[in-house]
Amino acid sequence: MGDFDLEHYLDNSATTKVSETAAKKVYEMMTENYGNPSSLHTRGIKAEDELISARSSIAKALGVTSAEIYFTSGGTEANNLAVFGTVNRLKKRGNKIVTTAFEHSSVYESVKHLEENGFQTVYVKPDENGHFSIEDFENAIDKNTILVSVMAVNNELGTILPIERLKKIIEKKQSPALLHCDCVQAFGKIPLKLSKIGVDLASVSGHKVHAPKGTGALFVRKNLHIKPLLFGGEQEKKLRPGTEALPLITGFSQAVKEFDIIRNYNYINELNAYAKERLLELDDIVINSPEDALPYIINFSALGIRSETMLHFLAQKEIYVSSGSACAKGKPSHVLSAAGLSRERADSALRVSFCELNTKEDIDALISALKEGLNTLARRKG
């Protein structure tokens, strides 16, 4: 297991270790097949073949066609392109955006920006158990709605959202809205057949699935046109111009080819159950994730001890977890606030996130260190 023998890395929702085969593919493309896929000579054609193959791999994993996949620099760019591209396309047909109160910041802040610029916005909130009411979405979506953007799996709590039911609501309300889904935390962990789910756009990212950082993709349903954010090239059918980061893209493709979703899910489900059992053996530990959350994520609070204090204590023992989304860089979590967690629980929340490389030994190390931290670290007052 390499470096995993020396450390206990439990922050896979922030990023994953790149697989050896993906890393080798990246190196090969940088040193051997280094042509520009837009060039018309032999090296360019060889590079283009690799790009075509990579697009096919991502499309297959999402249950869509290659023509519906557009490569981006990652999930954040894909989400921004979906949100702004849709709104700029449909703003003459309506002024309303419906999303949730605990979307990833790349969607949440994009919608906030649009709100500041005159768009009507609705942020549907979860209940105290982390679940959403379909009635709340039905009440929010109307004929003035042009975008519904809802993530498949929440990145901090692991909440699974009812994506499959949203398209029917949009159709029932005779709304012009497009349905966008941030699938970054779901991709590679649960089966995603986007054509059956009914989404119009969906975002995925490479570095969450053992591929390099700096690559991702946006699914755009066939015959759907949204406005680009960038200009100046023919690449990606002008929706995302600029020379494709082919080494990263082919590394992404290689990692996706290694998906074994059902086997990994079953293994992670066992790890999750073991982790929860061990966590609840400790005093002052409370689980924040819903019971039916994606098993890859457990959010819990070590009551009385600030998240950052415990995080750094664990890191000194080479046990790596998160105090929330890595994109927030330690700022208070709007996700936990939206989920209705008390200030005490939110201030002491930690996220453990698994991948198939993790073991029960990682969990045992975490529990041992948490127990020591709970007994020795200074408690927060007030």
Secondary structure, DSSP 8 states (H G I E B T S, - for coil): -GGGGT-EE-BTTT-----HHHHHHHHHHHHTS---TT--SHHHHHHHHHHHHHHHHHHHHHTS-GGGEEEESSHHHHHHHHHHHHHHHHTTT--EEEEETT--HHHHHHHHHHHHTT-EEEEE---TTS---HHHHHHH--TTEEEEE--SB-TTT--B--GGGHHHHHHHTT---EEEEE-TTTTTTS---HHHHT-SEEEEESTTTTS-TT-EEEEE-TT-----S--S--GGGGTS-S---HHHHHHHHHHHHT--HHHHHHHHHHHHHHHHHHHTTSTTEEE-S-TTS-TTEEEEEETTS-HHHHHHHHHHTTEE-BSS-GGGTT---HHHHHTT--HHHHHTEEEEE--TT--HHHHHHHHHHHHHHHHHS-----
